[in-house]
């Protein structure tokens, strides 16, 4: 078969057979280059993007590369230094040592560990089932026709009928790669359909014909003009809070102080059946980092000091940071029980500052993907805002920013404007290249118009809507009925380890042993410990090690209360034993001496043996004499509170109870 190659040296043709090894192709490519560094040679099936290093072809066949007769390969490379001698063409020069047993270099997407929800949808066809049409189906019950056959998950008619505005991530992948053409990511013929957007100047230039930017630039290294358009897909289709109490507790700070609040959403990703091949982010808790709130905003430091520990603890519990949430609430001056609606179609839904902040967070948290040439694609970080509704209530709004927004922030092309609903395009300057940016809209005559986005454009072009809600039957992972104090709320809530130990002592936690069936007592302890804020606090007091805290988190997250040995793995850790020892030592003790008792009727000091009475050291001011009579006593000790009263009193001066008992 005939394979064409195009490089900066010109166009070339190779005659190859599908059974030829890839080294033969590599040898021919090296022969057509001039003074090329073999380790930098890459090939692709398109002019830009999808480059594969030539070194990864070792051990493969030409037919296994997915090449067909007449295919065109785009070859790029870096030239050797002018003063160095060109190396002799050899396929050995492109070999890179690999410690793996197979000797074949792994491609980036083959090393990816995807989220379980991605694995779930990749194992299913995702087709939309349809019932038998009573009007058009003329076949039997076991047959199928065009009117009742399942639809593809990206079917536009179905999405329009269900008012679904965006394709789910996996529906979008199926649209790019139909089921019949989908190959395993480990297959030698598989080429990822996704390439992350980049609006940066390529450094160094693939042509190698000029110095790197900003010393030089050409059409091969500069980004193309950008046309802003709605993103057809979204990485997360639905945001679900596992319990309404999560939102209620998050609002407590604003209710007490009027200051705005920020928090990270701790949860997991799960299939969302309401959308074909959909994904939802299930929020199990909100972790609040250190911050300073104000009436009209807040400030926080990123990354915060405890970020690594919190993410590690969440991973141990089978959770992760799935997004962020903040409040934007202002009480109505005429009715303090209502909030002002500031975010609507005539103002803005997410301000330019918030949009750029969300883009930076998504840029820092990419999603691992086997369908991307780089191994990562986009992000699943959801942005939620608690703000007022037109009726004066409080509701959640959820968004994500588009891939174009993330790429523009990464290229340092946009910035916030004074007008919250407008994004400003930065001016081009030394070290910053800004290509032409356009956006489309329909004017007052219904005509599609393309307009330059410089100097500014509406922020809505960068947003992707995400639905939100609560489950009909809540089943949260953290089931504690006594909510522990929330972190970083100075002056409102205080986290104290002594209170934790007192509660553990009341629940008789030190008495529980591994292998013993504690019954209801064990269930009560697990229920108390099943609190995200308590887990995060215990990991910071220095008693439990990081491994011990993770072991405890695995046990109390979505616990099975019917398991009689549910706490055994946590109880056996050294950190738990230390915590129980400290709990016992700090527990309150009962007094060793009981209150004095009133002598029984008919008894007196005279009944005490003289030798024992003489051995008692009685202070002279007590009024007790050796005669044993009580009539000479100056004081009367209350049998109830042990207060010493004058002998003439009938009732105690402190407790008011009769001195006679």
C-alpha positions in Angstrom: 0.0 0.0 0.0 1.0 3.6 -0.6 1.6 5.8 2.5 2.2 9.6 2.0 4.3 11.7 4.4 4.4 15.5 4.7 7.1 17.4 6.7 8.9 20.7 6.5 11.2 19.0 4.1 8.4 18.3 1.5 6.0 15.6 0.5 7.1 12.0 0.2 5.6 8.5 -0.6 6.4 5.1 0.8 5.5 1.7 -0.6 4.8 -0.5 2.4 2.9 -3.7 3.2 0.5 -4.1 6.2 2.7 -7.0 7.5 5.8 -4.8 7.6 7.1 -3.8 11.0 6.8 -0.2 12.2 10.6 0.0 12.2 10.5 -0.1 8.4 8.2 3.0 8.4 10.4 4.7 11.0 13.5 4.0 8.9 11.9 5.6 5.8 10.7 8.6 7.8 14.2 9.2 9.2 15.7 9.0 5.7 13.5 11.8 4.5 14.5 14.2 7.3 17.5 16.5 7.3 19.6 16.7 10.4 16.7 15.6 12.6 16.9 14.6 16.3 15.4 11.0 16.1 14.1 11.3 19.7 11.9 14.3 18.7 10.3 12.9 15.6 6.5 12.6 15.8 3.7 11.6 13.4 0.1 12.4 13.3 -2.9 11.9 11.0 -3.7 15.7 11.1 -1.7 18.9 10.8 -2.1 19.8 14.5 -2.7 17.7 17.5 -2.6 13.9 18.1 1.2 13.7 17.6 2.6 10.3 18.5 6.4 9.9 19.1 8.1 7.7 16.6 9.7 5.9 19.5 6.4 4.3 20.5 6.1 2.4 17.2 8.6 -0.3 18.2 7.2 -3.8 18.1 4.1 -3.0 16.1 3.0 -3.7 12.5 2.1 -1.1 9.9 -1.3 -2.7 9.6 -1.8 -2.4 13.3 -1.3 1.4 13.2 -4.7 1.8 11.4 -3.1 3.0 8.2 -4.8 2.4 4.9 -3.7 2.9 1.3 -3.3 6.6 0.5 -3.2 7.8 4.1 -1.3 11.0 4.8 1.0 11.3 7.8 2.2 14.6 9.1 5.8 14.4 10.4 7.4 17.0 12.7 10.8 17.0 14.5 13.4 19.2 15.9 16.7 19.7 14.2 20.1 18.9 15.8 22.4 21.8 16.7 24.3 23.2 13.7 27.7 22.4 15.1 26.8 18.8 15.8 27.2 16.1 13.2 24.0 14.4 12.0 23.6 11.0 13.3 23.4 8.0 11.0 19.9 6.9 10.1 19.1 3.8 12.2 16.0 2.4 13.7 18.1 1.7 16.9 18.3 5.5 17.4 14.6 5.7 17.9 14.4 3.0 20.5 13.8 4.0 24.1 14.5 1.6 26.8 11.4 0.4 28.6 11.6 -1.6 31.8 8.3 -3.4 31.0 8.3 -7.0 30.1 6.7 -6.4 26.8 9.4 -4.0 25.6 6.7 -1.7 24.1 6.4 1.8 25.3 3.0 2.7 26.9 1.1 5.5 25.3 -0.3 8.2 27.6 -3.9 7.0 27.5 -2.9 3.5 28.2 -1.5 4.5 31.6 -4.7 6.2 32.8 -6.8 5.0 35.7 -10.3 6.2 35.0 -13.1 6.9 37.5 -15.4 3.9 38.2 -18.3 5.7 36.6 -16.3 5.8 33.3 -15.6 2.1 33.6 -19.3 1.5 34.1 -20.4 3.4 31.0 -17.6 2.0 28.8 -18.9 -1.5 29.5 -22.4 -0.7 28.3 -23.8 0.2 24.9 -25.9 3.1 26.4 -28.6 2.8 23.8 -32.1 4.2 24.5 -34.7 1.5 24.5 -38.1 2.1 22.8 -41.3 0.1 23.1 -43.3 -1.3 20.3 -45.1 1.4 18.3 -48.8 0.5 18.0 -49.3 2.4 14.8 -46.2 1.5 12.7 -44.8 -1.7 14.0 -46.3 -4.6 11.9 -44.0 -7.4 13.2 -44.2 -9.9 15.9 -43.3 -9.5 19.6 -39.8 -10.9 19.1 -38.9 -8.8 16.0 -37.7 -5.2 15.7 -38.0 -2.4 13.1 -36.9 1.2 12.6 -39.8 2.4 14.7 -38.9 0.5 17.8 -35.2 -0.2 17.6 -33.1 1.4 20.4 -31.8 4.8 19.7 -28.2 5.9 20.0 -27.4 7.8 23.2 -26.6 11.0 21.1 -29.9 10.9 19.1 -30.9 14.6 18.6 -34.6 14.0 18.4 -34.7 12.2 21.8 -32.7 15.0 23.4 -35.0 17.7 22.0 -38.1 15.8 23.2 -36.7 15.5 26.7 -35.4 19.1 26.8 -31.8 17.9 27.3 -29.5 20.7 26.1 -26.1 19.0 26.3 -24.8 15.5 25.4 -23.3 13.6 28.3 -19.6 13.0 28.1 -19.9 9.3 27.1 -22.7 10.1 24.6 -20.3 12.6 23.0 -17.6 9.9 22.8 -20.1 7.5 21.1 -20.9 10.2 18.6 -17.2 10.7 17.8 -16.6 6.9 17.7 -19.7 4.8 17.0 -20.0 1.5 18.7 -19.1 -0.5 15.6 -15.8 1.3 15.3 -14.9 1.5 19.0 -11.7 -0.3 19.9 -10.1 -1.0 23.2 -7.7 1.7 24.3 -4.9 -0.8 24.5 -5.4 -1.8 20.9 -2.6 -0.9 18.5 -5.2 0.5 16.1 -6.9 2.8 18.7 -6.4 6.5 18.3 -8.0 8.7 20.9 -10.8 10.9 19.5 -10.2 13.8 21.9 -7.5 16.5 22.0 -7.5 19.1 24.8 -7.9 22.6 23.5 -4.9 24.9 23.6 -4.6 28.5 22.6 -1.0 28.9 23.5 1.8 29.4 20.9 3.6 26.2 20.3 7.1 26.4 21.8 9.3 25.3 20.0 7.7 25.8 16.6 7.0 22.4 14.9 8.6 23.7 11.7 11.8 24.6 13.4 12.4 27.4 10.8 12.6 30.3 13.2 13.4 31.1 16.8 10.8 30.3 19.5 8.1 32.8 20.4 8.3 35.7 21.2 11.4 36.0 19.0 9.5 34.6 16.0 6.1 33.3 15.1 4.5 31.6 12.1 1.2 30.0 11.0 2.4 26.6 12.2 3.0 27.6 15.8 0.4 30.3 16.4 -3.1 29.4 17.5 -6.0 29.8 15.0 -8.7 32.4 15.4 -11.3 31.5 18.1 -15.1 31.5 17.5 -17.0 31.1 20.8 -19.8 28.7 20.5 -22.0 26.6 22.9 -20.3 23.5 24.1 -22.2 20.4 22.8 -21.4 18.2 25.8 -20.9 18.5 29.5 -18.7 16.4 31.8 -21.3 16.3 34.6 -25.0 16.2 33.9 -26.5 16.6 37.4 -25.4 17.8 40.9 -27.1 15.9 43.7 -26.9 16.6 47.4 -27.4 13.4 49.3 -29.3 15.2 52.1 -30.9 18.6 52.5 -29.2 19.0 55.9 -25.9 19.5 54.0 -27.2 22.8 52.6 -28.9 23.8 55.8 -25.8 23.4 57.9 -23.7 25.3 55.3 -26.1 28.3 55.6 -25.8 28.5 59.3 -22.8 30.9 59.2 -24.6 33.3 56.9 -27.7 33.1 59.1 -25.6 34.0 62.2 -23.3 36.7 60.7 -24.6 37.7 57.3 -21.2 37.0 55.8 -20.7 34.9 52.7 -19.3 31.4 52.9 -17.3 29.1 50.6 -16.9 25.3 50.7 -15.5 22.4 48.8 -18.0 19.7 47.7 -16.9 16.2 49.0 -18.6 13.4 47.1 -18.4 10.9 44.3 -19.5 10.4 40.7 -22.3 8.0 39.8 -24.3 7.1 36.8 -27.3 9.4 36.1 -30.0 7.4 34.3 -32.2 10.5 33.5 -29.7 11.4 30.7 -28.4 8.9 28.2 -25.0 7.7 29.6 -25.2 10.5 32.1 -23.0 11.2 35.1 -24.0 12.9 38.4 -21.9 14.3 41.2 -23.3 13.2 44.5 -22.3 15.5 47.4 -21.8 13.8 50.8 -20.3 16.8 52.7 -19.1 20.3 52.4 -15.6 21.1 53.8 -15.0 24.7 54.6 -11.4 25.9 54.2 -9.9 28.9 56.2 -11.5 32.0 54.8 -12.6 35.6 55.7 -16.2 36.4 54.9 -17.8 39.7 54.2 -21.3 41.0 53.5 -20.7 41.1 49.7 -17.9 38.6 49.2 -15.1 36.6 50.8 -11.4 35.9 50.5 -9.6 32.6 50.7 -6.1 31.3 50.1 -5.5 28.7 47.4 -4.2 26.1 47.8 -5.0 26.0 51.5 -2.6 24.3 54.0 -4.8 21.2 54.7 -5.6 20.5 51.0 -3.4 17.4 50.6 -4.6 15.8 53.8 -8.3 16.4 53.1 -8.0 15.0 49.5 -6.2 12.0 50.8 -8.8 11.4 53.6 -11.6 11.7 51.0 -9.9 9.2 48.7 -9.7 6.7 51.6 -13.4 7.0 52.1 -14.1 6.4 48.4 -14.8 10.1 47.8 -13.1 13.1 46.2 -13.5 16.8 45.7 -16.3 17.1 43.1 -16.8 20.9 43.1 -17.2 24.0 45.1 -20.0 26.1 46.5 -20.4 29.6 47.8 -23.2 31.9 49.0 -24.3 35.2 47.4 -27.1 36.3 49.6 -28.4 39.7 50.6 -31.5 40.0 52.8 -34.3 42.2 51.5 -34.3 45.5 53.4 -38.2 45.5 53.6 -38.5 41.8 54.6 -35.5 40.3 56.3 -36.9 36.8 55.9 -36.5 37.1 52.1 -33.3 37.3 49.9 -32.8 39.6 46.9 -32.7 37.9 43.5 -29.5 39.3 41.9 -28.8 36.5 39.4 -31.2 36.3 36.5 -31.4 36.5 32.7 -31.3 40.3 32.7 -28.2 40.6 34.8 -25.9 37.5 35.0 -25.8 34.0 36.3 -22.1 33.7 37.0 -20.0 36.8 37.1 -16.8 37.1 35.1 -14.6 36.9 38.3 -16.4 33.7 39.3 -16.2 32.2 35.8 -12.4 32.8 35.6 -12.0 31.4 39.1 -14.0 28.3 38.1 -11.9 27.9 35.0 -8.7 27.9 37.0 -10.0 25.3 39.4 -11.1 23.1 36.4 -7.7 23.6 34.8 -6.0 22.4 38.0 -8.3 19.3 38.3 -8.4 17.5 34.9 -10.3 14.3 34.4 -8.3 11.2 33.5 -9.5 9.8 30.2 -8.5 7.0 27.9 -10.1 8.8 25.0 -7.6 11.7 25.1 -4.3 11.8 23.4 -2.7 13.3 26.6 -4.5 11.0 29.1 -6.6 13.8 30.6 -9.5 15.8 29.2 -11.6 18.7 30.6 -12.7 18.5 34.3 -15.6 17.4 36.4 -15.4 20.2 39.0 -18.9 21.6 39.4 -19.5 25.2 40.6 -22.6 25.8 42.7 -24.0 29.1 44.0 -26.6 29.7 46.7 -28.5 32.8 45.9 -31.9 34.4 46.1 -34.8 33.5 43.9 -37.4 35.8 42.4 -39.8 34.7 45.1 -37.4 35.7 47.9 -36.2 32.2 48.7 -32.8 30.5 48.5 -31.9 28.0 45.8 -28.9 26.3 44.3 -27.6 27.0 40.8 -25.0 24.7 39.3 -22.6 25.4 36.4 -19.4 24.4 34.7 -17.3 26.5 32.3 -16.5 25.3 28.8 -13.3 23.9 27.4 -12.9 27.2 25.5 -13.0 29.1 28.8 -10.4 26.9 30.4 -8.1 27.1 27.4 -8.4 30.9 27.3 -7.6 31.2 31.0 -4.6 28.9 30.5 -3.3 31.1 27.6 -3.8 34.2 29.8 -6.2 35.7 27.3 -9.1 37.0 29.3 -9.7 38.8 32.5 -12.7 40.0 34.6 -14.5 43.2 33.8 -16.1 45.8 36.0 -19.4 44.7 34.6 -20.0 41.3 36.2 -21.8 39.9 33.1 -18.9 40.8 30.7 -15.5 39.2 30.1 -12.7 41.3 28.8 -10.1 40.1 26.2 -6.6 41.1 27.2 -4.4 43.2 25.1 -1.6 41.6 23.2 1.8 42.4 24.7 5.4 41.0 25.0 5.2 37.3 25.7 1.4 37.1 25.3 -0.2 36.3 21.9 -3.9 36.9 21.6 -5.5 35.5 18.4 -8.7 36.9 17.0 -11.8 36.1 19.0 -15.3 36.1 17.7 -18.8 35.2 18.9 -22.1 34.6 17.2 -25.5 35.9 18.1 -28.9 36.6 16.5 -29.7 40.3 16.1 -33.1 41.9 16.4 -34.0 40.7 12.9 -33.2 37.1 13.6 -30.1 37.1 11.5 -27.0 35.1 12.7 -24.2 37.7 13.2 -20.6 37.1 13.8 -18.9 39.8 15.9 -15.5 40.4 17.3 -15.2 39.6 21.0 -12.6 42.3 21.5 -12.6 44.1 23.8 -15.3 42.2 25.7 -18.1 39.7 25.2 -20.9 38.2 27.4 -19.9 35.7 30.0 -22.7 33.3 29.0 -20.6 32.1 26.1 -18.3 30.4 28.6 -21.0 28.7 30.8 -22.5 25.2 30.7 -25.6 24.6 32.8 -25.8 21.7 35.2 -29.1 20.5 36.8 -29.3 19.9 40.5 -31.6 18.4 43.1 -32.0 16.0 46.0 -32.7 12.2 46.0 -36.3 11.0 46.6 -35.0 8.5 49.1 -31.9 9.9 50.8 -29.1 7.5 51.5 -26.1 9.6 52.7 -22.7 8.1 53.3 -22.4 9.9 56.7 -25.3 9.0 59.0 -24.4 10.8 62.2 -27.5 12.1 64.0 -25.5 14.5 66.2 -23.7 16.8 63.9 -20.1 17.6 64.9 -18.9 21.2 64.9 -17.9 22.4 61.5 -14.3 23.4 60.9 -13.0 27.0 60.5 -16.0 28.8 62.0 -14.3 30.9 64.7 -16.8 32.5 67.1 -19.6 30.3 65.9 -18.6 26.7 66.3 -15.6 25.3 68.1 -14.1 21.8 67.6 -12.8 20.4 70.9 -11.1 17.1 71.4 -12.3 16.9 75.1 -15.9 17.0 73.9 -15.1 14.1 71.5 -13.5 12.1 74.3 -16.4 12.8 76.7 -18.9 11.5 74.0 -16.7 8.4 73.3 -16.7 7.7 77.1 -20.5 8.0 77.3 -20.8 5.6 74.4 -18.5 3.2 76.3 -16.1 3.1 73.4 -13.0 2.1 75.5 -14.9 -1.1 76.5 -15.4 -2.3 72.9 -12.9 -5.0 71.8 -12.2 -6.4 68.4 -14.2 -9.6 67.8 -16.8 -8.9 70.3 -20.4 -8.2 69.4 -21.2 -4.9 71.0 -24.8 -4.9 69.8 -26.6 -1.5 70.0 -23.6 0.1 71.7 -21.4 -0.6 68.7 -24.0 0.7 66.3 -24.3 4.0 68.3 -20.6 4.4 68.2 -20.4 3.9 64.4 -23.3 6.3 63.9 -21.5 9.0 66.0 -18.2 8.5 64.1 -19.9 8.6 60.7 -19.4 12.4 60.3 -17.1 14.0 57.8 -16.2 16.9 60.0 -15.4 14.7 62.9 -13.2 12.5 60.7 -11.3 15.5 59.4 -10.9 16.9 62.9 -9.6 13.6 64.4 -6.9 13.5 61.7 -5.6 16.9 62.8 -5.3 16.5 66.5 -2.2 14.3 66.3 -3.5 11.2 68.1 -4.5 9.2 65.1 -1.9 8.7 62.4 -2.8 9.3 58.7 -3.2 5.5 58.1 -5.3 5.1 61.2 -7.6 8.0 60.2 -8.0 6.4 56.7 -8.8 3.0 58.2 -11.5 4.7 60.4 -12.9 6.6 57.3 -13.3 3.4 55.4 -15.3 1.9 58.2 -17.7 4.7 59.0 -18.4 5.9 55.4 -21.7 4.3 54.3 -21.4 1.8 57.1 -23.3 -1.5 57.3 -24.8 -1.3 60.8 -25.8 -5.0 60.7 -22.2 -6.2 60.6 -21.2 -7.1 64.2 -17.5 -6.7 63.4 -17.8 -3.4 61.5 -15.3 -1.6 63.8 -12.8 -4.3 64.2 -10.3 -3.0 61.6 -10.3 0.5 63.2 -10.2 -0.8 66.8 -7.1 -2.8 66.2 -5.1 0.2 65.1 -2.5 1.8 67.4 -4.0 5.2 67.0 -7.4 4.0 68.2 -5.9 2.3 71.2 -4.1 5.5 72.2 -7.3 7.5 71.8 -9.2 5.1 74.0 -6.4 5.2 76.7 -6.5 9.0 76.7 -10.3 8.9 76.8 -10.3 6.7 80.0 -7.7 8.8 81.7 -9.6 12.1 81.0 -13.0 10.7 82.0 -14.6 12.3 85.1 -14.1 10.3 88.3 -16.6 9.7 91.1 -15.6 10.9 94.6 -14.0 8.2 96.7 -15.6 9.4 100.0 -19.4 9.4 100.5 -21.2 12.2 102.3 -21.3 11.8 106.1 -24.3 9.8 107.3 -26.6 10.8 110.2 -26.1 8.4 113.2 -28.7 5.8 113.5 -31.3 6.4 116.2 -30.2 5.3 119.6 -26.5 5.5 118.9 -24.1 8.1 120.1 -20.4 8.6 120.6 -20.6 6.7 123.8 -21.1 3.5 121.8 -17.7 3.8 120.3 -15.0 1.7 122.1 -12.8 4.0 124.2 -9.6 2.7 122.7 -10.9 3.5 119.1 -12.4 6.8 120.1 -9.1 7.9 121.7 -7.2 7.0 118.5 -9.2 9.5 116.5 -7.6 12.9 116.1 -10.5 15.3 116.7 -9.6 19.0 116.3 -10.4 21.0 119.4 -12.7 23.4 117.6 -15.2 20.8 116.6 -16.9 20.8 120.0 -16.8 17.0 120.4 -15.8 16.0 123.8 -14.6 12.7 125.2 -17.8 12.5 127.2 -19.6 11.5 123.9 -22.5 13.9 124.5 -23.6 15.9 121.5 -25.1 18.7 123.5 -21.8 20.6 123.8 -21.3 20.6 120.0 -20.8 24.1 118.4 -21.6 23.0 114.8 -24.0 20.6 113.0 -22.8 19.0 109.8 -25.5 18.7 107.2 -25.9 15.1 106.2 -26.9 16.1 102.7 -24.3 18.7 101.6 -21.7 18.3 104.5 -21.9 22.1 105.2 -21.1 22.9 108.9 -24.0 24.9 110.4 -24.3 26.5 113.8 -25.6 24.1 116.4 -28.7 26.2 116.9 -29.9 25.7 113.2 -32.7 23.4 112.4 -32.2 23.6 108.6 -29.0 23.8 106.5 -28.0 27.3 105.4 -26.8 26.1 102.0 -29.2 23.4 100.8 -32.2 24.3 103.1 -32.8 20.6 104.0 -33.4 19.6 107.7 -30.2 18.8 109.6 -32.0 15.9 111.3 -31.8 14.0 108.0 
